[in-house]
Amino acid sequence: MSNDVNLSDLGGSSGAGYDAIAYQMILDAISPVSLEAGWTLANRREVFDEVLFNLQGLNITGKTAAQAFDNAADALAIAGNTAMRAYINNGGSPQLNAAYKNSSELWALRAKYGPVLSSITHDGSFALPNNPDVVRFNSNGTRMYLVSYNEITQYNLSTPFDALTAVLTTKKLSAASPVNYFNRSNYNIEVSSDDTKLFVIYINYLYCYTMSTPGEIDTATLTDTSPNIGFTPDSFFFSKDGMSVSFYRKDLSYIKRRLLSSPWDISSFAPADIFGLNSPGPSGWRDFFLSKSEMALYANSLSDNSIHRFLLPSPYSNFSSGIPDADAISFNYSSFETSARGMAMHPDGDKFYVCGYTNDAVQQFSVGSQDYSELLLAP
């Protein structure tokens, strides 16, 4: 090594050639083992942070960890070094882990694309009546709705979006009445963003119930019926602005999106947009959720008991092409539920909920600290 890299101006030690040796070892790392050796040497001199962020080969010079991680181009350059990324993700450097977990750039990506499904923990479970099919929440998370058999039952939550604090109420909507068009063969329901409308599927039609007291299901009355969908969907979901509704059936391998004339108004449909969607297996997808920015679509696969994420090239409301394949990273919940029926998602992507027949409960999961792979998975 002919030239030493003097890091003294950056707060690190210099001399004895250690700076240059560590610098070159990390820069030239071609495997996690060689990278770790470089870090070990740098750690001895307590200069690893300065060494990393003076990697001239990555055009990252004279920056602190926080500055580099909060710059999109720098963060992507670091992530592009597979061995370096693995070292950071695997906790090899507490200081670097702290820097990237506080990164404004990473948090911005998470807000845009939704969380990667790689750091999820089980909060606990909340017992439900036999064979729960679907859970949904109102907009502020103080109400939880359960579809079981031919009833929709309301629970009140003392802590928003924490299903473990749910308390059963006597409020329900029952299919016993001939005007209530839903049954368990169509499973999922949706609630408008202002909590005034509840939507259910029956055969080939979508039905809208208006709740005179927002969020209170016992005040719901049937107010609207959609045109014929053309098939009986397994699932449906709305765009965040309520200007479109999309339908899916597992044997068709596509999503059919219908634009609406005004938000949450299902009285008329524009011509359909058809988006191809690969099937995960014979059981297909069940329950879809859009991230807050609509740049990611999450789906529950009954074939492999997993939640998957699809990153979209543009927000779903403006989407006009086929849906890309799902991420390589998915969340498998089979340790907690093997006969899942329904999946729900916190509006910000902080929590996921799965209910099913194995344990007759809603399983609640929290998304942990962002993973550095979010940078690599971003388009």
C-alpha positions in Angstrom: 0.0 0.0 0.0 1.9 3.1 -1.2 -0.4 5.8 0.0 -2.1 6.1 3.4 -5.6 7.6 3.7 -5.3 10.3 6.3 -8.6 10.4 8.3 -7.4 12.7 11.1 -9.4 15.6 9.7 -12.5 13.6 10.0 -12.0 12.7 13.6 -10.4 9.3 13.1 -6.9 8.1 13.9 -4.2 7.9 11.3 -0.8 6.4 10.9 0.7 2.9 10.8 -1.0 2.3 7.5 -4.1 1.0 9.1 -6.4 3.6 7.6 -5.3 2.8 4.0 -5.4 -0.9 4.6 -8.9 -0.8 6.0 -10.0 1.6 3.3 -8.8 -0.7 0.5 -10.1 -3.9 2.1 -13.6 -2.5 2.4 -13.5 -0.8 -1.0 -12.4 -4.1 -2.7 -14.6 -6.4 -0.7 -16.1 -9.2 -2.8 -17.5 -11.3 -0.1 -19.0 -10.8 3.4 -15.9 -12.5 4.9 -13.5 -10.1 3.2 -15.7 -7.1 4.1 -15.8 -8.2 7.7 -12.1 -8.4 7.8 -11.8 -4.8 6.6 -14.3 -3.7 9.2 -12.5 -5.5 12.0 -9.3 -3.6 11.1 -11.2 -0.3 10.9 -12.9 -0.9 14.2 -9.6 -1.3 15.9 -8.7 2.2 14.9 -12.3 3.4 15.6 -12.5 5.0 12.2 -14.9 2.6 10.5 -17.6 5.3 10.0 -15.1 7.7 8.3 -13.6 4.8 6.3 -17.0 3.8 4.9 -18.1 7.3 3.9 -14.8 8.2 2.2 -15.2 5.4 -0.3 -14.0 7.3 -3.4 -14.9 4.4 -5.6 -18.6 5.0 -4.6 -18.2 8.8 -4.9 -19.0 9.2 -1.2 -16.5 11.4 0.3 -16.2 13.5 3.4 -19.6 12.7 4.8 -20.9 11.3 8.1 -23.1 8.2 8.2 -26.2 10.3 8.7 -25.4 12.6 5.7 -24.8 9.6 3.4 -27.9 7.6 4.4 -30.0 10.7 4.0 -28.9 11.2 0.5 -30.7 9.0 -2.0 -27.8 8.6 -4.4 -25.3 7.8 -1.6 -27.6 5.4 0.1 -28.3 3.5 -3.2 -24.5 3.4 -3.9 -23.8 1.8 -0.5 -26.7 -0.6 -1.0 -25.3 -1.6 -4.4 -22.3 -3.2 -2.6 -23.9 -6.5 -1.7 -21.3 -7.5 0.9 -21.5 -4.0 2.6 -25.3 -4.1 2.6 -25.3 -7.6 4.2 -22.9 -6.4 6.8 -25.1 -3.4 7.7 -28.3 -5.4 7.7 -26.8 -8.2 9.8 -25.9 -5.8 12.6 -22.2 -5.7 12.0 -22.0 -2.1 12.9 -24.3 -0.6 15.6 -23.4 2.9 14.6 -24.3 2.3 11.0 -27.5 0.5 11.9 -28.5 3.5 14.0 -27.8 5.8 11.1 -29.8 4.0 8.6 -32.8 3.3 10.9 -33.0 7.1 11.5 -32.5 7.9 7.8 -34.9 10.4 6.4 -34.4 8.9 2.9 -35.3 5.4 4.0 -38.4 6.7 5.9 -39.4 8.6 2.8 -39.1 5.4 0.8 -41.1 3.5 3.3 -43.9 6.1 3.2 -43.9 6.0 -0.5 -43.7 2.3 -1.2 -44.9 0.7 2.0 -42.8 -1.5 4.3 -40.7 -4.4 3.1 -42.1 -7.6 4.7 -38.9 -8.7 6.3 -38.9 -7.4 9.9 -42.3 -8.4 11.3 -43.1 -9.5 14.9 -46.2 -11.1 16.4 -48.0 -8.8 18.8 -50.5 -11.4 20.0 -53.9 -12.7 19.1 -57.5 -11.8 19.9 -60.1 -14.6 20.1 -63.0 -14.4 17.8 -66.2 -16.5 17.2 -65.9 -19.7 15.2 -64.6 -19.4 11.6 -63.8 -15.7 11.3 -63.6 -14.7 7.6 -62.6 -11.0 7.5 -61.6 -8.1 9.8 -61.7 -4.5 8.8 -61.2 -1.2 10.6 -62.7 2.3 10.4 -60.5 5.2 9.4 -59.2 6.1 12.8 -58.9 2.5 14.1 -61.4 2.7 16.9 -63.8 0.3 15.3 -63.1 -3.3 14.1 -65.6 -5.2 12.0 -65.7 -9.0 11.9 -67.4 -11.0 9.1 -68.3 -14.4 10.4 -71.0 -16.6 8.9 -73.7 -14.2 7.7 -73.1 -11.4 10.1 -70.9 -8.4 10.4 -70.2 -7.6 14.1 -68.7 -4.5 15.5 -65.9 -4.3 18.1 -64.7 -1.1 19.8 -60.9 -0.6 20.3 -59.6 1.4 23.3 -56.2 1.8 21.5 -56.6 2.6 17.8 -55.6 -0.2 15.5 -54.7 -2.5 18.4 -57.0 -5.5 17.9 -55.8 -6.8 21.3 -57.8 -4.1 23.0 -61.1 -4.9 21.1 -64.3 -5.1 23.1 -67.4 -6.8 21.5 -70.5 -4.7 21.1 -74.1 -5.7 20.4 -73.9 -3.8 17.1 -74.2 -6.0 14.0 -75.5 -6.3 10.5 -77.1 -9.6 9.8 -77.9 -11.3 6.5 -81.1 -12.7 8.1 -82.9 -9.7 6.6 -83.7 -10.0 2.9 -82.4 -6.5 2.2 -78.9 -7.4 3.4 -77.1 -8.8 0.4 -74.0 -10.6 1.7 -73.0 -14.0 2.7 -69.8 -15.7 3.7 -69.1 -17.0 0.1 -68.0 -13.5 -0.8 -66.0 -12.7 2.3 -64.5 -9.3 2.3 -66.1 -5.9 3.0 -64.7 -2.3 2.7 -65.5 1.0 4.5 -65.2 4.4 2.9 -62.6 6.8 4.2 -65.2 9.0 5.9 -66.7 5.9 7.6 -70.2 6.6 6.2 -70.4 3.8 3.7 -70.0 0.0 4.0 -69.6 -2.1 0.9 -70.3 -5.8 0.4 -70.4 -8.3 -2.5 -73.2 -10.6 -3.3 -73.1 -12.8 -6.4 -72.2 -10.4 -9.2 -73.1 -7.1 -7.5 -71.6 -4.6 -5.1 -73.9 -3.2 -2.5 -73.5 0.0 -0.5 -74.9 0.6 3.0 -74.9 4.1 4.4 -74.1 4.5 8.1 -76.1 7.4 9.4 -73.7 7.6 12.4 -70.3 7.2 10.8 -68.6 4.0 11.8 -71.6 2.6 13.7 -72.7 -0.5 11.9 -76.1 -0.8 13.5 -77.1 2.5 11.7 -76.4 1.0 8.2 -79.1 0.9 5.6 -78.9 -0.3 2.0 -78.7 2.7 -0.3 -77.1 1.7 -3.6 -76.4 -1.2 -5.9 -73.7 -1.4 -8.6 -74.1 -2.5 -12.2 -73.4 -6.2 -12.9 -69.7 -6.9 -12.3 -69.7 -9.7 -14.9 -68.4 -12.4 -12.5 -68.5 -13.2 -8.8 -65.4 -11.7 -7.2 -63.3 -13.4 -4.5 -62.0 -10.0 -3.4 -62.5 -6.3 -4.1 -60.8 -3.1 -3.0 -61.1 0.7 -3.5 -58.4 3.3 -4.4 -57.6 5.6 -1.6 -59.6 8.5 -3.1 -62.6 6.2 -3.7 -62.6 7.0 -7.4 -62.2 3.3 -8.5 -63.1 -0.1 -7.3 -61.2 -3.3 -8.3 -62.4 -6.9 -8.4 -60.5 -10.2 -8.4 -61.4 -13.8 -8.9 -58.7 -16.5 -8.5 -59.5 -18.5 -11.7 -59.3 -15.4 -13.9 -55.7 -14.3 -13.0 -56.5 -10.6 -13.4 -57.8 -7.6 -11.6 -60.7 -5.7 -13.1 -60.7 -2.0 -12.2 -63.8 0.1 -12.7 -63.6 3.9 -12.5 -66.4 5.7 -10.6 -68.0 9.0 -11.5 -67.6 10.4 -8.0 -65.9 9.1 -4.8 -67.4 5.9 -3.4 -70.4 6.2 -5.8 -71.0 2.7 -7.2 -74.2 3.5 -9.1 -72.3 3.5 -12.4 -69.0 2.0 -13.8 -66.7 3.3 -16.5 -65.4 0.6 -18.9 -63.1 -1.8 -17.2 -59.3 -1.7 -17.0 -57.8 -5.2 -16.9 -54.5 -5.9 -15.1 -52.9 -9.3 -15.3 -51.9 -10.9 -12.0 -50.0 -14.1 -11.7 -51.7 -16.6 -9.4 -49.8 -17.8 -6.3 -51.4 -21.2 -6.5 -54.8 -22.9 -6.7 -56.2 -21.0 -3.7 -55.4 -17.7 -5.3 -55.1 -14.3 -3.7 -57.5 -13.1 -1.0 -57.6 -9.5 0.3 -55.7 -6.6 -1.3 -54.5 -3.4 0.3 -52.8 -0.4 -1.2 -50.1 1.5 0.5 -50.8 5.1 1.5 -49.2 6.5 -1.7 -50.7 3.7 -3.8 -47.2 2.8 -5.0 -47.5 -0.7 -3.5 -50.2 -3.3 -3.5 -50.2 -6.0 -0.8 -52.0 -9.3 -1.2 -52.7 -12.3 1.0 -51.9 -15.7 -0.6 -54.0 -18.6 0.7 -51.8 -21.0 -1.2 -48.6 -20.3 0.8 -50.0 -18.6 3.9 -48.1 -15.4 3.1 -48.5 -11.7 2.5 -46.8 -10.4 -0.6 -46.0 -6.9 -1.9 -46.2 -5.7 -5.5 -44.3 -2.5 -6.3 -46.1 -0.4 -8.9 -44.4 1.9 -11.5 -47.0 4.6 -10.8 -49.8 5.2 -8.2 -52.6 2.7 -8.7 -55.1 5.5 -9.4 -53.1 6.4 -12.5 -51.9 2.8 -13.2 -52.4 1.6 -16.8 -50.1 -1.5 -17.3 -49.7 -5.0 -16.0 -48.9 -5.6 -12.4 -45.2 -6.6 -11.9 -44.3 -9.8 -10.1 -44.3 -9.7 -6.3 -41.2 -8.9 -4.3 -38.9 -11.8 -3.4 -39.5 -11.0 0.3 -42.8 -12.1 1.7 -44.2 -12.6 5.2 -45.2 -16.2 6.0 -47.7 -16.3 9.0 -48.2 -20.1 9.0 -46.7 -20.4 12.5 -49.8 -18.6 13.7 -52.5 -19.4 11.2 -52.7 -22.2 8.6 -56.3 -21.7 7.5 -56.3 -18.0 7.0 -59.3 -16.3 5.4 -58.8 -12.6 5.7 -56.0 -10.1 5.9 -56.1 -6.4 6.9 -53.4 -3.7 7.0 -52.9 -0.5 9.1 -53.2 2.6 6.8 -49.6 3.5 7.3 -48.4 -0.1 6.9 -47.3 -0.4 10.6 -49.4 -3.4 11.3 -50.9 -6.4 9.6 -53.8 -8.6 10.7 -54.7 -12.1 9.8 -57.8 -14.1 10.8 -58.6 -17.7 10.1 -60.1 -21.0 11.2 -57.1 -22.7 12.8 -57.2 -20.6 16.0 -60.4 -18.7 15.5 -58.6 -15.4 16.2 -57.2 -12.3 14.6 -53.4 -12.4 14.7 -51.8 -9.0 14.9 -48.3 -8.3 13.6 -46.1 -5.2 13.8 -43.7 -4.1 11.1 -40.3 -3.4 12.7 -37.5 -1.1 11.9 -37.0 -0.5 8.2 -34.7 -2.9 6.4 -32.0 -1.6 4.1 -33.3 -3.7 1.3 -36.1 -1.2 0.9 -33.7 0.9 -1.0 -32.9 -1.9 -3.4 -36.5 -2.8 -3.9 -37.5 0.7 -4.8 -38.0 1.2 -8.6 
